[in-house]
Structure formats: C-alpha cells, structure tokens
Amino acid sequence: MPDWFYRTVSRPILFRLPARAARDFALGFMGRLARLPLGSRVIDFLGHMRADERLRQSLLGIDFPTSVGLGPWLDTNARALPALARFGFGFLEVGPVTVEGSRAGRTVERLYERQALWFDNPPDSLSLKDAAKRLAEASRMGLPLIARLGITNDSSPQQADDESLRLIQELAPHAQAFSLSTLGTALDENWRLEQWRAHIRALVEASERAATPRPLLLCVTADVDMASVSPFIEAALEAGVSGLIVDGSVKAQSGGLLVGLPAREAALEQVRSLRERLGSAAFIIASGGIHEPEDALRLKAAGASLVQVDSGLVYTGPALPKRINDAFLFEATRNASRSERHERVPELTWFWTTLMGAGMLFGSLLALVIAATKVVLPYDEAFVGMTREALSAVNPRLLAFMAHDRISLAGTMVAIGAMYVGLSVFGIRRGLHWARQAVFVSAFTGFLSFFLFLGFGYLDTFHAFVTGALLQLLLLGVHARLGLYIPGEQADLRGDRAWRLSLWGQFLLVIHGFALLAAGAAISTVGVTQVFVHEDLEFMRTTADALRIANPRLVPLIAHDRATFGGMLLSSGWVFLLPALWGFRRGHRWLWCTLLIAGLAAYSAAIGVHYAVGYMSLMHLLPALGGLTLFLLGLGLSYSFLWQRRN
C-alpha cells in the first residue's frame, strides 16, 4: 500500500472506520498478502523500499540494515510483520509479550486533530504462544527482532522474575534482543530499588545464557520524570542492561497513553537528556511522533543511535521509512565523491542503454517516415508477392489501415527510445537502481515479444536484424556496472501541498502504466489470434476471409504489425509504469520532461494517424483518448513537485 494509493484512496476510507477496525483490516490484509506465494513480490514491486547498503551498521553485535525501525504500537498483535519488514525498516520491535496475553479495557482510538493514537494503560499484550509463532515467521525475513517483555500488572517481583525468565527462554531463538516494558511499571509500591536491581540482573543472566547472548534494553516513556527514575536506570545499567529505548508514548490527561505528535518534543528532550547523562557510547533507540523525515533527523542529532516509527505510518503513509532512509543516506554521503568518474565509461550500464535507446529512437523515426509515405517496404511486397499498387487494388483502404498500424507502432517505439535515453542519461548514469530496472524490464519484454508473430510464418528479416543488434547493446548493459549512487541534494524532510498533489499525479500515472500493459496484452492477443477487431473490418469495408481469398499472406503481414504493436505497448507500459511507481523525487524535472516528450510522441502518432486516414470510430479511439487524458492529468498534478526544486 504505497503512499500514492494510501493517501489518495485507502486512508480516506480507513479513517471513516473505527480505529481498531481500520487497523485490523489494513494489517490483516497486508499480512495475508505477504503470506501468498507471490505476495511479498507484489509488496516489493509496488513499494521498491529496500534500504541502501551504505546505511547498514552493527551495534550491540547486531547487524541493522538501516537505522529506522518499527515500534511496537502499530501492529500490536504482530499480524503483518512479514509485510512490514519490506517497508524499508532495519529492525522490528514486537510486544509487549506476556505469558497469557491480555486485552486492554478500552479499544484504541484515533485522534486525527492531534495526529495521535490513544491506547489504554496497560495496553494489549501478546501471548507467549502467539508471539513465538509470529516471531518465528518474521525471523525468516532476515531483520533483527526485538521482543518487548511485559509484566502482568499485579505481579509480585518474584512472579515478574518467573514470567520474564520464561519469555526470554522461549523467545530467544527468534529475537535478537529483548526490551523491558516501560520503566514506570517498575516504580509502583511492589518494587524497591534492590528488588529492581536483582530483577534486572536475573534477566541479564538469562539473556546471556541463550545460545547467542541477547542484549537487554530498558524502555522509558518520553514524559517520565527523570529525577524519580534515574536510580532505577543506573541500577539497570550497572546490572548489565545494554541500552535504553525512549518509548514514543506519553500519558494522556484523561488517562491512557498517547502515541504520535504529542510525544515528539518530549521524546526529543528525553533523548537529549539521556545522551548528556550517559555519554556518547550509550546505545539509545528513540521513538515518538516521527511523522516526517525531519523528525527522525532531529532525534538522531539529539543522540539517538536508532529511531522507531509507529503512528507516522498511519498519518503520513507507508513510504515514510523509505523517505527517512533517503534523508539518512544524504547525510551519510554528503561529503562522498563519485568513484565512477575515474572509470572507463564503457564499463558502466548507462553507456550501453543510452546507445540502445538512441538506436531505437533513430530506427523508430525512420520507420515513422516510411509508414507515413510508402507504408510498405520491398521485403513486405516480396512476402505477399504484390506491389504497393496491387495492395491498393485489393482494398482501397488497406494501405491506410496498414499505415494506421505502422504509424501507431512507430510512435510507440519513439516513446520507448526517448524514455530509454532519458532514464539512461539522467537516471542510470547517476546510479539510480530503479531507472536501470525500468529499462531492463521494458527492454526484455520488448525483445521477447519479437516471437509473437512468428506463428504466422512471416519473419521480417530487417526487424530481426535490428532486434539482434539492439539486444547485444542490452546484454552489454546488463553485464556492465550500475555505478555508485550519491544523492545530489537532501530528500524532502517534510511533506507539503506539492507533494500531496503529486501523489494524485503519481496515482494517475500508475493507472496509465497499467492501462498500457493491459492494452498491450489485449492487442498482442488479437494479433496472434483473430488479427482484426470489428471496427477494423468496418473501416476497410471487408472481411478477414475476403482478405485471405485475395492473398493468403495478407493477414499474416497485418498480424505481424499487430503483434509487434502489442509487444511494443507492453514494453512501453513497463517503461511508463515503473518510473511512476519508483522514481518520483522532488526536483526530478528530467523525469517530468522525459515522460512528457515520450508520451506526446506516442499519443500524437496514435491519435493523429486516425484523423489522417479517416479511421474515426469513437469506440476505437476511446482508449487512446482516455490514456492521453490520464497521462496529461498525472503530469499536470505532478508538475510542481517534479519540476520545482526544494527550497
């Protein structure tokens, strides 16, 4: 559920439901999707949220792919961990976990005006049985897992020891670290400082007895009174606790806990205070009101080793971890240089994909000129055994119909070539992985479509020669290196009106890309089966049988054009869809211009030729007119975001 769909469609619907119902539906759907055979692939495809390897770091002996983690407040029942693990997170925290589990007295509430979630205190807890099963499933994703240990509210110190020791013993095979539920629960009348110290020492010893020792972390609420809890923190650190988690919750005036923006400033001050108190070597995970990348950067600057997101996914969108990772990557590479500047250009992918795009662009422009003038080439005439004049004699509208097919095909190929050149020079050359993937997926689809028309017995030798030459350039591009990506400027730290409008534009462009794929599949199917649709035969005022009787090779010749056009539409569908899915960044004016040039080339040829030859069937033109409308609306809504640079 990427931002372009969540903010435009899903969130308005989900926010009309009660908070628990909306949460259960969304997380349940994602959890079920991730468990389908190809479900995880769908999530990766739509989101493309994997973190850059340069964000990876090792802390407490744990390998974190990125500094952004998921807090325990979002998926309290751990239903969607396999899906959430693919959102660009570097670790997941689950819990609190108690032996039997518990349900809060009141259900979660959504406070939209305050950008917060309200939870009862104590909140729900996950049973040990369910936690073990779901952590085991999530551990296969390869991300570090932190299990938050809960304590039954009325437990005595001895009972708390027994419960926590059992949780550690049974969850240690699946969790890389444990966290103790918020420190405030340890300050009631059941606990004294010495009991607390002994409790922590017992848990540390239990976690160290695991097959691989597990760090133990202590949670403190964002608004806890540090003067009252400092002795407990010091006792825990002396007993062997490895670090602290600033939990992103604060007490609500009416009772319960608030998670979201109300905790942001309190968490920031808490992190700053702890860093000053504990020194630079202390390990601190911080959460609380991270709804924009700027919030995560502020917590990191205040002293957080890692940060956690929770309510930000609800109010901002699922792409928030990716946006935060982009901001972190810019900070990490601010002073880096591009090593590929010292390497030979032919060793880099962009060189070969640019040549492939330029070759396709030149060939398609040549094909456009031929289709608009002669229509057929000598090898076409040789195949059917008829001259251009003889073809006109068979049916006075036959050449016009073939021109309609071939000009539409040439326009689509011009668009693909323009997209390849733009993505190569401005995207792949800068090390953008998504741009390379877009070109590769589109190009391989186009080359595979070459085989669609062979069943009709017409092997277009010139087409085959050009396909073979361009395929070699593609394979050289695959063999070459992408090169190192270094962000040229800081990513968006806070969403604004231009960004929100661009999500609608992105949504329309994604629909447009899928529509092109559907059209390509439909035309390819027609091209290799019945060849003509009703409107085609109505335009030519003939039948397929009449054409076959006139010359048995006429239909295979036309089928060749149809199948090729369908294949090129599939190829263009990918090259328009994938940049819309993955490539939207503020200031990427090159992407906006490339899309505009390519799209106008294709639609001008496809729609203009119908007017030129008089093929004016509204039903036949409607898909092209609808696609153009979607395309222009999408570009218009995206203009201010893609074209204007961040101030």
Buried (B, 14 or more C-beta within 10 A) or exposed (E): BBBBBBBBEBBEEBEEBEBEEBBBBBBEBBBEBBEEEEBBEBBEEBBBBBBBEBBEBEBBEBBBBBBBBBBBBBBBBBBBBBBBBBBBBBBBBBBBBBBEBBEBEEBBBBBEEEBBBBBBBBBBBBBBEBBBEBBEBBBEBEBBBBBBBBBBEEBEBEBBBBBBBBBBEBBBEBBBBBBBBBBBBBBEEBBEEEBBBBBBBBBBBBBBEBEEBBBBBBBBBBBBEEEEBEEBBBBBBEBBBBBBBBBBBBBBEEEBBBBBBBBBBBBBBBBBBBBEEBEEEBBBBBBBBBBBBBBBBBBBEBBBBBBBBBBBBBBBBBBBBBBBBBBBBBBBBEEEEBEBEEEEEEEBBBBBBBBBBBBBBEBBBEBBEBBBEBBBBEEBBEBBEBEBEEBBEBBEBBBBBBBBBBBBBBBBBBBBBBBBBBBBBBBBBBBBBBBBBBBBBBBBBBBEBBEBBBEBEBEBEEBEEBBEEBBEBBBBBBEBEBBBBBBEEBBBBEBBEBBBBBBBBBBBBBBBBBBBBBBBBBBBBBBBEBBBBEBBBEBBEBEBEBBEEBBEBBBBBBBBBBBBBBBBBBBBBBBBBBBBBBBBBBBBBBBBBBBBBBBBBBBBBBBBBBEEBEBEBEEBBEBBEEBBEBBBBBBEBBBBBBBEEBE
